[in-house]
Amino acid sequence: MTITERYQWAYGFAVLLTSGAYFVWLGLRLAEQPADSIEYVTPLLWTLLASFIVHSFGRGFAAHAARGDSGSDERDRAINQRADALSFFVFSVLAAAPLVLGLMGESAFWITNSLFLAYSLTAVIGVGLRAWSYRTGALA
Amino acid sequence: MTVTERTTIAGTILGLVVFIAYWVVIITRAVTDDVPFVDVEWQGPMLAAILVGGGLYAVSYGIIWWRARGTRRTDERDFEIERYAETAGAGLAGLGSLAALIMLTLDVDTFWVATTLFMVGYLASLVNSGVTIAAYRQGMPS
């Protein structure tokens, strides 16, 4: 496994852990109270910070685990480029949701969380595409 | 000039016209009504810009595609340039969207958030088109 592939797993783990925890918390809150009364801003900012920290630690562990392994190669670059392009396409589609919600005059709660969900889903799909490509060679 | 190059140029020109038209409408409304931008009715013009721009691009794409009937429309070079340019602008869109998310948490007016998303979406597509056209004209870096 190259260091690039290990970095992708670190990124996927960070996003799944932090964004997953945030959306589970948000779902539980939504079951109990109206959306507009939920104080979501501080938890969301903590989630962004936690994601950055977990990702940084994950990269450190990945770099440590990859000692002696081969560095990035042409296949890594090809997979990254194709996965980035497909992720960009996915994000463009998902980001239409917060834009439409904004056009409809919905509250900041729904716009913010749909945008963050678009971000998180794109990250998870991007890592999934890379993992799939590394296993099957589909995007290389 | 290949079909892909023509459609890229047509899309760039249409995008620029629609983008300028949107801002002309917004600025005109703000000036004539003497109101700040956040109080301008921006939802209609933005929705129109997205729908009309997308519709005009689809029509121009169809016309260029139809006029090239009987010829080979794309070749290996088109494919290579598409691969080369496809991620151009993606970083800009990602950063702009993160900025929009931060603006929302800071309770910035929806107008500025939507405008940020609209601007970075347009600029990302412009960067993509610019890289594509430059690759057709000057070749790709080896």
HADDOCK unambig.tbl for C-alpha pairs under 7 A between the chains (distance, minus, plus):
assign (segid A and resid 41 and name CA) (segid B and resid 105 and name CA) 5.53 0.50 0.50
assign (segid A and resid 81 and name CA) (segid B and resid 87 and name CA) 6.85 0.50 0.50
assign (segid A and resid 84 and name CA) (segid B and resid 87 and name CA) 6.42 0.50 0.50
assign (segid A and resid 85 and name CA) (segid B and resid 86 and name CA) 5.83 0.50 0.50
assign (segid A and resid 85 and name CA) (segid B and resid 87 and name CA) 5.08 0.50 0.50
assign (segid A and resid 88 and name CA) (segid B and resid 90 and name CA) 6.01 0.50 0.50
assign (segid A and resid 99 and name CA) (segid B and resid 114 and name CA) 6.33 0.50 0.50
assign (segid A and resid 102 and name CA) (segid B and resid 110 and name CA) 6.66 0.50 0.50
assign (segid A and resid 102 and name CA) (segid B and resid 114 and name CA) 6.68 0.50 0.50
assign (segid A and resid 103 and name CA) (segid B and resid 43 and name CA) 5.20 0.50 0.50
assign (segid A and resid 108 and name CA) (segid B and resid 104 and name CA) 6.57 0.50 0.50
assign (segid A and resid 112 and name CA) (segid B and resid 101 and name CA) 6.09 0.50 0.50
assign (segid A and resid 112 and name CA) (segid B and resid 104 and name CA) 5.98 0.50 0.50
assign (segid A and resid 115 and name CA) (segid B and resid 101 and name CA) 6.84 0.50 0.50
